């Protein structure tokens, strides 16, 4: 439907330019919905909603919106790097931030109608932003069959509530978004959609007619209290769902505290430390190559030291083995020296006796030196092993980390998120 590009405003500020496809700009219904995003987004006035600062029509007739430029990635891109799943702690933090935005939106009588991982953005600072209010609407506005002129139902089938899939516009309200939140959490935790189907049309039919699968069956690692909260959000009948976003947020906090002993205030604190998008530009949502800047250089922290008891135990074992080996070599050398004169007593000729005696004397002379050399080798190996297991990381790694930290403060990136 649209694409987002990084740009620079005439006042010098970096911005994101969301451009409606030219062929869709000629459709009055689509063009009206696109422009209405600015009104709805600016009505909510929540930091989790990206405001629209300007709108206009390009020379080729394409309508566009101007918004602040976001640095980060969508949840879909983030999940794609981790096997289409996200850790439970991150999902809980994201869910609380999302529900907080929806509380503000629903209080303004606005329903989003397209909550999904593609429309949830995590900034470099770990903040969650809700994108694309293009098909959002006010509760009290009736749009007939809630379809475009092409006859397509508005929304994404995999994240549509039953009433939305059935096209019952009068029944679409805040609880419709609650179902989409449940479907988003279900997908991020299980790595699959609520309704698995071969095509979007089949998914739409399943959403309109079939009760969703329980989260426990798709993601058994999720604690039961948290799974129950998500399952209630996905209830087929609206009367069985959470009545509003605030109720679901409160229930999720209690479930998290019951499962992990984490209070809601602690959970809010984690929202600034758990959720961090990738800094690799290849992991970001793609924009034109000429509009992309180098990614921020993140410091590479030194590896944590080995536990002390493991280092001591290994060092003692190496010392014992080395001492035993050294003792065996010394005894073997002594045995060699004692055997040589015994062999000389049985030599038959003077020449043989002389050669044997000379060899014995030579061996006896070199014996102590070889023993000392072997002892030095084993002492060196043992001391090297002990030093290895007891060593402290060299200062150069700390210096490298500090240098990376300074460089990361100077680097910057420009990334924008395209939307289909």
C-alpha positions as CSV (number, residue, x, y, z in Angstrom):
1,X,0.0,0.0,0.0
2,X,2.8,2.4,0.8
3,X,6.6,2.6,1.3
4,X,8.7,4.6,3.8
5,X,11.9,6.3,2.9
6,X,14.4,8.3,4.9
7,X,14.7,11.9,4.0
8,X,15.7,15.3,5.3
9,X,13.2,18.1,5.9
10,X,13.9,21.6,4.6
11,X,14.8,22.6,8.2
12,X,17.5,20.0,8.3
13,X,15.8,17.4,10.5
14,X,15.8,13.7,9.5
15,X,12.4,12.5,8.7
16,X,10.5,9.5,7.4
17,X,8.4,10.0,4.2
18,X,5.6,7.6,3.8
19,X,4.4,7.5,0.2
20,X,1.2,6.0,-1.1
21,X,1.7,4.0,-4.3
22,X,0.8,6.1,-7.3
23,X,-1.9,3.7,-8.6
24,X,-3.6,3.7,-5.1
25,X,-3.4,7.5,-4.9
26,X,-5.9,7.6,-7.7
27,X,-8.5,5.7,-5.6
28,X,-10.4,8.3,-3.6
29,X,-11.3,5.8,-0.8
30,X,-7.7,4.6,-0.3
31,X,-6.4,8.1,-0.5
32,X,-8.8,9.3,2.1
33,X,-7.9,6.5,4.5
34,X,-4.2,7.3,3.9
35,X,-4.6,11.0,4.8
36,X,-6.8,10.1,7.8
37,X,-3.9,8.4,9.4
38,X,-2.5,11.8,10.2
39,X,-5.7,12.9,11.9
40,X,-6.0,9.7,14.0
41,X,-2.3,9.4,15.0
42,X,-2.2,13.0,16.1
43,X,-5.5,12.7,18.0
44,X,-4.1,10.0,20.3
45,X,-1.2,12.0,21.7
46,X,0.8,9.2,23.2
47,X,4.6,8.7,22.9
48,X,4.0,5.2,21.6
49,X,2.3,6.6,18.5
50,X,4.3,8.2,15.7
51,X,2.8,11.6,15.0
52,X,2.4,12.9,11.4
53,X,4.0,16.4,11.0
54,X,2.9,17.1,7.4
55,X,1.2,15.7,4.3
56,X,1.1,16.7,0.7
57,X,0.9,15.4,-2.9
58,X,4.1,14.9,-5.0
59,X,4.5,16.1,-8.5
60,X,3.6,12.6,-9.9
61,X,0.3,12.7,-7.9
62,X,1.4,10.3,-5.1
63,X,0.2,11.3,-1.7
64,X,2.7,11.3,1.1
65,X,3.0,11.8,4.9
66,X,6.0,13.2,6.8
67,X,6.8,11.7,10.2
68,X,9.8,11.6,12.6
69,X,12.5,9.1,11.6
70,X,12.7,6.0,13.8
71,X,15.8,4.0,14.4
72,X,15.3,0.4,15.1
73,X,13.3,-2.6,13.7
74,X,9.8,-4.1,13.6
75,X,8.9,-7.1,15.7
76,X,8.6,-9.2,12.6
77,X,12.2,-8.4,11.6
78,X,13.3,-9.0,15.2
79,X,11.5,-12.4,15.4
80,X,12.9,-13.4,12.0
81,X,16.4,-13.4,13.4
82,X,15.5,-15.7,16.3
83,X,13.5,-18.5,14.6
84,X,10.2,-16.4,14.5
85,X,10.1,-16.4,18.3
86,X,11.0,-14.0,21.0
87,X,11.9,-14.6,24.6
88,X,9.0,-14.6,27.0
89,X,10.4,-11.7,29.1
90,X,10.6,-9.5,26.0
91,X,7.1,-10.4,24.8
92,X,5.7,-9.5,28.2
93,X,7.4,-6.1,28.2
94,X,6.3,-5.4,24.6
95,X,2.7,-6.4,25.5
96,X,2.5,-4.0,28.4
97,X,3.8,-1.1,26.2
98,X,1.4,-2.0,23.4
99,X,-1.6,-2.2,25.8
100,X,-0.7,1.1,27.2
101,X,-0.8,2.7,23.7
102,X,-4.2,1.0,23.0
103,X,-5.6,2.3,26.3
104,X,-4.9,5.9,25.0
105,X,-6.2,5.1,21.6
106,X,-9.4,3.5,22.8
107,X,-9.9,6.4,25.2
108,X,-9.9,8.6,22.2
109,X,-12.5,6.3,20.6
110,X,-10.0,5.0,18.0
111,X,-9.6,1.4,17.1
112,X,-6.4,0.4,15.2
113,X,-7.8,-2.7,13.3
114,X,-4.4,-3.9,12.2
115,X,-2.3,-4.8,15.2
116,X,0.5,-7.2,14.2
117,X,4.3,-7.7,14.5
118,X,4.8,-5.7,11.3
119,X,3.2,-2.7,12.8
120,X,5.0,-2.8,16.1
121,X,8.4,-1.0,16.1
122,X,11.2,-1.2,18.7
123,X,13.5,1.8,18.7
124,X,17.2,1.8,19.6
125,X,16.2,3.1,23.0
126,X,14.0,0.1,23.6
127,X,10.7,2.0,23.2
128,X,7.7,0.3,21.5
129,X,5.9,2.3,18.8
130,X,2.7,1.4,17.1
131,X,2.7,2.1,13.4
132,X,0.2,2.4,10.6
133,X,-3.1,3.9,11.6
134,X,-4.0,3.9,8.0
135,X,-7.1,1.7,8.4
136,X,-7.9,2.8,11.9
137,X,-11.2,4.5,12.6
138,X,-13.4,6.1,15.2
139,X,-15.7,3.7,17.1
140,X,-18.8,5.7,16.1
141,X,-18.2,5.9,12.4
142,X,-20.0,3.3,10.3
143,X,-18.2,2.5,7.1
144,X,-20.9,0.1,5.7
145,X,-19.3,-3.2,4.9
146,X,-15.8,-2.0,6.0
147,X,-14.3,-2.9,2.6
148,X,-12.5,-1.0,0.0
149,X,-13.8,-0.6,-3.5
150,X,-11.9,-3.7,-4.5
151,X,-14.0,-5.7,-2.0
152,X,-11.2,-6.7,0.3
153,X,-11.8,-6.7,4.0
154,X,-9.5,-4.3,5.8
155,X,-6.8,-5.8,8.0
156,X,-4.5,-8.9,8.0
157,X,-6.4,-12.2,8.1
158,X,-3.9,-13.9,10.5
159,X,-4.6,-11.2,13.1
160,X,-8.3,-10.6,12.5
161,X,-10.9,-11.1,15.2
162,X,-14.0,-13.1,14.2
163,X,-16.2,-10.0,13.9
164,X,-13.6,-8.3,11.7
165,X,-13.2,-11.4,9.5
166,X,-17.0,-11.5,9.1
167,X,-17.1,-7.9,8.1
168,X,-19.4,-6.9,11.0
169,X,-18.4,-3.2,11.2
170,X,-20.8,-2.4,14.0
171,X,-19.1,-5.0,16.3
172,X,-15.6,-3.7,15.7
173,X,-14.3,-1.8,18.7
174,X,-11.5,-2.0,21.3
175,X,-12.1,-5.7,22.0
176,X,-11.2,-6.3,18.3
177,X,-7.8,-4.8,19.0
178,X,-7.5,-7.0,22.1
179,X,-8.0,-10.1,20.0
180,X,-5.2,-8.9,17.7
181,X,-2.9,-8.3,20.7
182,X,-3.6,-11.9,21.8
183,X,-2.8,-13.2,18.2
184,X,0.4,-11.1,18.1
185,X,1.6,-12.5,21.5
186,X,0.6,-16.0,20.4
187,X,2.7,-15.7,17.3
188,X,5.7,-14.2,19.0
189,X,5.8,-16.9,21.6
190,X,4.9,-20.0,19.5
191,X,6.4,-19.0,16.1
192,X,3.1,-19.8,14.3
193,X,-0.2,-18.1,13.6
194,X,-3.3,-18.7,15.6
195,X,-5.0,-20.2,12.5
196,X,-2.6,-22.1,10.2
197,X,-3.9,-22.2,6.6
198,X,-2.6,-22.5,3.0
199,X,-3.9,-19.1,1.8
200,X,-5.1,-15.7,3.2
201,X,-8.6,-16.5,2.2
202,X,-8.6,-19.8,4.1
203,X,-7.2,-18.0,7.1
204,X,-10.0,-15.5,6.9
205,X,-12.5,-18.4,6.9
206,X,-10.9,-20.0,9.9
207,X,-10.8,-16.7,11.8
208,X,-14.5,-16.2,11.2
209,X,-15.6,-19.7,12.1
210,X,-13.1,-21.6,14.3
211,X,-12.2,-21.3,18.0
212,X,-8.4,-20.5,18.4
213,X,-6.0,-23.1,19.6
214,X,-4.9,-22.8,23.2
215,X,-1.4,-21.3,23.7
216,X,-0.4,-24.2,25.8
217,X,-0.6,-26.5,22.9
218,X,1.6,-24.4,20.7
219,X,4.0,-23.0,23.3
220,X,4.1,-25.3,26.3
221,X,7.0,-23.4,27.8
222,X,4.8,-20.4,28.6
223,X,3.6,-20.5,32.3
224,X,-0.1,-21.3,32.7
225,X,-1.1,-17.9,34.3
226,X,0.4,-16.0,31.3
227,X,-1.1,-18.4,28.8
228,X,-4.6,-18.0,30.4
229,X,-4.4,-14.2,29.9
230,X,-3.5,-14.6,26.2
231,X,-6.2,-17.3,25.7
232,X,-8.9,-15.0,27.1
233,X,-7.8,-12.3,24.7
234,X,-8.3,-14.8,21.9
235,X,-11.8,-15.8,22.9
236,X,-14.1,-16.3,19.9
237,X,-17.0,-14.6,21.7
238,X,-16.4,-11.0,22.6
239,X,-18.3,-11.4,25.9
240,X,-15.5,-13.8,27.0
241,X,-12.6,-11.5,26.1
242,X,-11.0,-8.9,28.3
243,X,-13.3,-5.9,28.3
244,X,-10.5,-3.4,27.6
245,X,-6.8,-3.0,27.3
246,X,-6.4,-1.8,30.9
247,X,-8.0,-5.0,32.2
248,X,-5.7,-7.2,30.1
249,X,-2.6,-5.2,31.2
250,X,-3.5,-5.6,34.8
251,X,-4.1,-9.3,34.5
252,X,-0.9,-9.8,32.6
253,X,1.0,-8.0,35.4
254,X,-0.5,-10.2,38.0
255,X,0.2,-13.3,35.9
256,X,3.8,-12.3,35.5
257,X,4.2,-11.7,39.2
258,X,2.6,-15.1,39.9
259,X,4.9,-16.9,37.5
260,X,8.2,-15.1,38.0
261,X,7.8,-13.0,41.2
262,X,8.2,-9.8,39.1
263,X,6.1,-6.8,40.1
264,X,4.6,-4.5,37.5
265,X,7.0,-1.7,38.5
266,X,10.0,-4.1,38.0
267,X,8.5,-5.1,34.7
268,X,8.3,-1.4,33.7
269,X,11.9,-1.0,34.6
270,X,12.9,-4.0,32.4
271,X,11.3,-2.3,29.4
272,X,14.4,-0.2,29.0
273,X,16.9,-3.0,29.4
274,X,15.4,-6.2,27.9
275,X,14.1,-4.9,24.5
276,X,17.0,-3.8,22.3
277,X,16.8,-4.0,18.5
278,X,19.7,-5.3,16.4
279,X,22.4,-2.7,15.4
280,X,23.3,-4.6,12.3
281,X,22.0,-2.8,9.2
282,X,21.3,-6.1,7.5
283,X,18.9,-6.9,10.3
284,X,17.0,-3.7,9.8
285,X,14.0,-3.1,7.6
286,X,15.4,-2.3,4.2
287,X,15.4,1.2,2.7
288,X,17.2,2.3,-0.5
289,X,20.9,1.7,-0.3
290,X,21.8,5.4,-0.9
291,X,19.6,6.4,2.1
292,X,21.2,4.1,4.6
293,X,24.1,5.2,6.8
294,X,26.5,3.0,8.8
295,X,25.0,1.3,11.8
296,X,26.0,2.3,15.3
297,X,29.1,0.5,16.5
298,X,28.3,-1.3,19.7
299,X,31.1,-2.1,22.3
300,X,32.2,-5.7,22.5
301,X,32.3,-6.6,26.1
302,X,35.1,-8.9,27.4
303,X,34.1,-12.5,28.1
304,X,33.3,-13.2,31.8
305,X,36.1,-14.9,33.7
306,X,36.1,-18.6,34.5
307,X,34.8,-19.5,38.0
308,X,37.6,-19.6,40.6
309,X,37.0,-23.1,41.8
310,X,37.2,-24.5,38.3
311,X,40.5,-22.8,37.7
312,X,42.0,-24.0,41.0
313,X,40.8,-27.6,40.4
314,X,42.2,-27.8,36.9
315,X,45.5,-26.2,38.0
316,X,45.9,-28.7,40.8
317,X,45.2,-31.6,38.5
318,X,47.8,-30.4,36.0
319,X,50.3,-29.9,38.8
320,X,49.8,-33.5,40.1
321,X,50.0,-35.0,36.6
322,X,53.2,-33.1,35.8
323,X,54.8,-34.0,39.2
324,X,53.9,-37.7,38.6
325,X,55.3,-37.6,35.1
326,X,58.5,-35.9,36.3
327,X,59.0,-38.6,39.0
328,X,58.6,-41.4,36.5
329,X,61.2,-39.8,34.2
330,X,63.7,-39.4,37.0
331,X,63.3,-43.0,38.1
332,X,63.6,-44.2,34.5
333,X,66.9,-42.2,34.1
334,X,68.3,-43.7,37.3
335,X,67.4,-47.2,36.1
336,X,69.3,-46.6,32.8
337,X,72.4,-45.5,34.7
338,X,72.4,-48.7,36.9
339,X,72.0,-51.0,33.9
340,X,75.0,-49.9,31.9
341,X,77.8,-51.2,34.2
342,X,76.0,-54.5,34.5
343,X,76.1,-54.9,30.7
344,X,79.9,-54.1,30.6
345,X,80.7,-57.0,32.9
346,X,79.7,-59.4,30.1
347,X,81.7,-57.8,27.3
348,X,84.0,-60.3,25.7
349,X,86.8,-58.1,24.3
350,X,88.8,-55.1,25.4
351,X,87.5,-53.0,22.6
352,X,83.9,-53.8,23.4
353,X,84.5,-53.2,27.1
354,X,86.1,-49.9,26.3
355,X,83.3,-48.9,24.0
356,X,80.7,-50.0,26.5
357,X,82.4,-48.2,29.3
358,X,82.7,-45.0,27.2
359,X,79.0,-45.2,26.3
360,X,78.2,-45.8,29.9
361,X,80.2,-42.9,31.0
362,X,78.6,-40.7,28.3
363,X,75.1,-41.8,29.3
364,X,76.0,-41.3,32.9
365,X,77.3,-37.9,32.2
366,X,74.3,-36.8,30.1
367,X,71.7,-38.4,32.4
368,X,71.4,-35.6,34.9
369,X,71.4,-33.0,32.2
370,X,68.5,-34.7,30.4
371,X,66.7,-35.0,33.6
372,X,67.1,-31.4,34.3
373,X,66.0,-30.5,30.8
374,X,62.9,-32.6,31.1
375,X,62.2,-31.2,34.5
376,X,62.4,-27.7,33.2
377,X,60.0,-28.6,30.4
378,X,57.4,-30.0,32.7
379,X,57.8,-27.1,35.2
380,X,57.3,-24.7,32.3
381,X,54.2,-26.5,31.1
382,X,52.8,-26.8,34.5
383,X,53.4,-23.1,35.4
384,X,52.0,-22.1,32.0
385,X,48.9,-24.0,32.6
386,X,48.5,-22.6,36.1
387,X,49.0,-19.1,34.7
388,X,46.5,-19.7,32.0
389,X,43.8,-20.8,34.4
390,X,44.5,-18.1,36.9
391,X,45.3,-15.3,34.5
392,X,43.5,-11.9,34.3
393,X,42.3,-10.7,30.9
394,X,45.0,-8.5,29.4
395,X,44.4,-4.7,29.6
396,X,44.3,-4.4,25.8
397,X,40.8,-5.9,25.7
398,X,39.6,-3.3,28.2
399,X,41.2,-0.6,26.1
400,X,39.5,-2.0,22.9
401,X,36.2,-1.9,24.7
402,X,36.7,1.6,25.8
403,X,37.6,2.6,22.2
404,X,34.5,0.9,20.8
405,X,32.4,2.7,23.4
406,X,33.8,6.1,22.3
407,X,33.3,5.2,18.6
408,X,29.7,4.1,19.3
409,X,28.9,7.5,20.8
410,X,30.1,9.1,17.5
411,X,28.4,6.8,15.1
412,X,24.8,7.2,13.8
413,X,22.4,5.4,11.5
414,X,19.4,6.3,9.4
415,X,16.9,3.5,9.1
416,X,13.2,3.6,8.0
417,X,10.6,0.9,8.0
418,X,8.7,0.2,4.7
419,X,5.2,-1.0,5.0
420,X,3.4,-3.1,2.5
